[in-house]
């Protein structure tokens, strides 16, 4: 018998990480405040999940200043796109 959950990626088990990856997979990039507002998270909660995704090399960070304010943007990496798609495909297979 086939293991129907074998291709689920543990990194994306968290609903917050799933939300972050969903936002980044349909946008070229998103900044910290946009992600925070869309997912209705605190700074610390979002930062810890972003750090985990960055450590897994699923997202990359670009820091810049807009005027005098710091701005951090996040983009999904090629590895992130591939693994997230595999995770979504596994979820779809699971519910079918």
Secondary structure, DSSP 8 states (H G I E B T S, - for coil): ---TTTT--GGG-SHHHHHHHHHHHHSS-EEHHHHHHHHT--HHHHHHHHHHHHHTTSEEEEEEEETTEEEEEEEE-HHHHHHHHHHHHHHHHHH-
